[in-house]
């Protein structure tokens, strides 16, 4: 994988996201492409000298929690399965209070749509509206 300056963090930090899904080991259909699974997309911060090293570190972090275990009061054999990395972005500024670590460009949004994207602290917390 060739690296461009866009892929390289000048400060040695990267933000990576990975996907895992939850399975019961003895269930049928665990590999059914049309099956539905509880899934998490987790985002982590890693220090690395290159994009490739950051990728490896995010993958290693994801695999830390994929060992089978007995879940629930019935001790059902379960496991989180690593499905892959969904995003990896270099951080371009030194980490400190208020530094920009991610950005997203939104082209040609109507004002009403743009304003609806901003939400209150209560909504960010997951509190019901009007509580």
C-alpha positions, 0 to 999 in steps of 0.5 A, spaced: 500 500 500 503 506 497 502 512 502 501 519 500 502 525 505 494 525 506 495 518 509 500 520 514 499 523 520 505 528 522 503 527 529 503 520 529 496 519 531 490 515 527 483 514 529 480 507 526 474 504 527 472 497 526 466 492 526 465 486 530 458 482 530 456 477 536 454 470 535 452 464 539 457 459 537 452 453 537 447 457 533 445 455 526 446 461 520 452 464 523 455 465 516 449 467 513 450 473 509 443 475 509 443 473 517 442 479 522 447 480 527 448 485 533 454 489 531 458 494 534 462 499 530 468 501 535 473 507 534 479 507 537 485 512 537 492 509 536 499 512 536 503 509 529 509 511 525 505 510 518 498 508 516 500 501 515 502 500 522 496 504 524 492 499 521 495 493 524 494 496 531 487 497 530 486 490 527 490 488 533 486 492 538 479 489 535 482 482 536 483 483 543 476 482 545 474 476 540 475 470 544 469 465 546 466 466 552 460 463 556 455 469 556 449 470 561 446 466 567 446 460 562 453 460 560 451 460 553 458 459 548 458 466 545 463 470 541 464 477 538 467 476 531 472 481 528 469 483 521 474 488 519 476 495 519 471 500 517 475 507 517 482 509 518 484 517 518 490 520 520 490 526 525 494 532 523 494 536 529 497 535 536 492 532 541 490 537 546 483 540 548 479 542 542 484 540 536 481 537 530 481 530 529 476 528 524 472 532 519 466 531 514 465 535 508 457 536 506 456 538 499 450 542 497 446 541 504 439 545 504 439 550 510 434 546 514 437 539 513 444 542 516 440 545 522 437 539 523 444 535 524 445 539 530 442 536 536 442 538 543 446 535 549 440 531 551 439 528 545 447 526 545 446 523 551 440 519 549 435 522 553 428 522 550 426 529 547 422 533 552 424 530 559 
